Amino acid sequence: MNLISTLIVWTWLLCIGLVAPTTLPAGGAQKSIIQDRKNNIGSPIIALKRFDLLTSASNYSTTLTTVTAGTPVNVIKVWESNENGNWLLVSVLCQNFDQLFYRRGWVEI
């Protein structure tokens, strides 16, 4: 009887030791950097003056639309370039006839 109970205990420990690590993510119980990433860019900002929304982060790109003062602007990404300066990828709510839609573009800071 003692031999059977010892065999059951060792079998149970072996199963737990072999099966439990397979349920953990690679690297053990580390927190993922992607899950901890927070949106550092907060709520929409209000445009204080009129500016052009550009198709790319370049001074030679074409204008998508002109944003008027007082329009809410959502900042999506900040891009720093040694050659062209600092740029923001923004999303602006535009109205075209009866439709409202978001338009994304670049703005130089």
SULZIWO-V100689 format. One record per backbone hydrogen bond with DSSP energy under -0.5 kcal/mol. CO is the residue of the C=O (numbers start at 1). NH is the residue of the N-H. If there is no record, write none. Layout:
{{CO:NH} {CO:NH}}
This chain:
{{1:5} {2:6} {3:7} {4:8} {5:9} {6:10} {7:11} {8:12} {9:13} {10:14} {11:15} {12:16} {13:17} {14:18} {15:19} {16:20} {19:22} {19:23} {20:23} {21:24} {25:28} {32:36} {33:37} {38:40} {40:42} {45:73} {47:70} {51:67} {52:54} {53:64} {53:65} {54:106} {56:58} {58:61} {62:55} {65:53} {65:67} {67:51} {68:71} {71:47} {72:93} {73:45} {73:75} {74:76} {74:91} {77:89} {79:81} {79:87} {81:85} {85:81} {86:109} {87:79} {88:90} {88:107} {89:76} {89:77} {90:105} {91:74} {92:94} {92:103} {94:101} {96:99} {99:96} {101:94} {103:92} {105:90} {106:54} {107:88}}
